[in-house]
Amino acid sequence: MLTLTDIAGNPERLSRRLETRDGPVVVLRPLVHADTERLAGFLGALSPGTRRFSTFDGYGLATAGELCAAIARYDKLRLVLEDVPAGRIVGLLEFGLDMTPADTARYRDAGIRLTGATDCRFGITLADDHQDRGVGTLVLPFVAEVARLLGRTRIILWGGVRADNLRAVRYYEKNGFRRVGPFTEADGSSSLDMTLDLSPPPEPAGPPARHHRPVSHDPAGDARP
């Protein structure tokens, strides 16, 4: 099982090159300390609409510095999507390995027991010009792979998903998430909790079946090929 320290020491372990449907090659990789300025550029360029659905403590250099300084120090793993030709960050994927009291209480009320040993929280934010291009669906198999490598068997949405964000709800449902139930945000709006159970990855196919000659029997009753 991978640890956050393992990943920080060898980011290439979780780096992947992805070819988007109608855009440039992007690299999905762990956030590193040298990303501070580019991460600030990514956060600062998010539109008000995107910020409503993906909230951060801030959208400038200070917040980007805090996120980079937190690498391997707490319970968070953050990955970035980098547009290679442009050299800019176009996506941020976040994993939380501890459960919050609010999440634990809501899920308990729905009959689900969360545990930091096997569950993780997940959220994704894409740059405005990379939304509706299939990027989210492209990275979901890798998200599941990362969760498994961290020893997790279930993913819950980080803070849920806004109920009126129909595009995001459809995205999660299309990729195997199921609804747990609604809850009310501090501002009175409605959100949905959703989970993804991680079934074991399929085993590789074995070698083709061999054809054997019929078995003949000797007088002593021993079978020989």
N, C-alpha and C positions, 0 to 999 in steps of 0.2 A: 504494500500500500504506500502510495506517495504521501509525503508530508509537504507543508508549505516551505519548509527549509530546503527540502530536496529540490523543489521547483525553482526557488530563488537562486540556488546554486547552479542549476542547469536548465535555464529557460528553454533551450532547444528541445528538451524532452517533451514539451507540450506545444511545439510550434508546427504549424501546418500551412501549406500553400493551397489556396482555394481559387478556382476559376469561376468568377461570377457569370451569370447568364448573359449579360449584355454590357459588361464593364471590364475594367482592368483586373489584373491578378491582385488578390489581397492576401496578406499573411495574417493568420491568427496566431497570437503568441502571448506569453505572460507580459504584464506590465513590468517595466524596469525603471530604475531611478532616472535614467537619462531621458525618459519620456515626459518630464514635467511640462516643458513649454508646448510640446505638441498636444498633450492632453488638455492643457489650458485652451489652446486654439480650438480643439474639438468641443469642449464644454461651452466656450463663449459663442460658438456659431450655432448652437441649438436654438431652434425657433421657440417662441412662446408656447405653441401647441405641443411641441415635443417635450418641453420642460414641464408642462402640466402632467404628462404621463410618466416622465422619468425625472424625479425630483432629487436634487443634490443640495448639500449645505451651501454651495455657491457655484458660480460658473466661470471663475477666473483662475489666476495663477495660484492664489492661496489654497484653494480647494484642490487643484491639481497637485500641488506640493504635498498636501496632507495625504492624498491617496498614494502617491509614490513613496512617501516616508513610511507608510504603514505596511509596505511589502514584507511579508513573513514575520510581522510583529504581532498580529492579532489573529482573528479567525477568518479573515477575508482572503480570497484569491480573485485577482482581477486579470482579465485577458483583454487585449486590444486587437481590433482589426485595423491593419495598416494598408492603405492604398500605396502599393510599392512605387509605381511611377511618380506619383505626386509627393510621396514621402510624408503623408499626413494620416493621422488617426481618424478613422471613419466609423468606429464602433467600440463600445465598451461592454464587456460581459463580466458580471459580478457573481461570485459564489460566496455565500455565508455558511460557515460550518457549525455555528452555534444557533440554537433556536431562541427567539426573543420571547419574553413572557406573554406579550400580546398574541403572537402567533400560536404559542402553546395553548393558551386559553381558548382561542377561537376554534382550533382544531379539536380540542378536547370536547367542546360543546357539540361538535359534529361527529363525535364518536371515534376520533382518530388520535392516537397517542404519538406525538412527535418526540424524537430523541436525537440529540446531537451526535450520537454514535453512528446512525444509519441514514439520517435525513440531512439535506442541505437546501439552502435557499438560493434562488437563481433569478437574475434580472438581466435584461439586455437593452441597450440604448444604441440606436443607429443615427448617424448623421442624416439630416433631412434629405440630402441628395442620394442617399443609399437606401432609403425606404422604398417599399413596393417594388423591389428588384430581385426578390427571392433570396436575399442574403441571409435572412433569419432562418429560413428553412435549410439553407445550405450548411449552416453551422450547427444545427440541432443534433445531428449524430455525434459530432465531436463533443458537444456539451454533455451528452449522456456518457461518452467515453471518459471524460474528465471526472465526472461524478463517481463512476465506478472505480477509477484509479485512486480516488480519495476514500474509497471504502464505503461509499453511499449507495443505498438501494432505492431511494426515493428523492425526488426533487419537488419542492414547493415553490410557488412564485414569491419572489422577494416583495413583500408588501401587497401581494395580490395584484389584480389588474383592474383598472377602472371599468365599471360595467358599461359605460357609454363609449369605451374604446373598442368598438365592434371589430375593427380590423385586427387588433391584437388578440381579442377573444377567439376569433376564427383561426388565427395563426396557431395559437396554442392548442385548440381542439383538433385542428388538422394534423398536428404533430404529436398526438397521443395524450395530451393533458386532459384530465377530467375535472368537472366542476365539483367543488366541495360545498360551497354555499356563499351567499352574499354577506357583506358586513358594511357598516357605516363608517366612513372616514370622519376625521375631526371636523371637516368643513361641512359635514352633512351629506356629502355625495356618497354614492354606492360603489363598492368594489366587490370583486369576486376572488375567493381563494380557489386555487387549482393545483392539482398534483400530477406528477408523472411517475408511475411505478416503473422501475428499471428491471426488466426481465433479463436473465443472463444472456450474454451475447451468443449468437448461434455458433455451434461447434463447427470447425472446418470439415468439409466433406472428406470422408475416408477414401482410400484407393478403390478403384473399380473392383467389383466382386470377381473372384476367381472361379473358373469353372473346373470342377473336379470330375475325374473319370468315375464311373460307377464302382461301388465297393464290392469286392468279391470276398468270399469267406472260405477259409481252409477247413479241413475236417475237424481241427481242434476248436473251431469256433472263434479264432482271432480274426478281427477285421483288418484288412490290409488295403491300402489304396491301389 
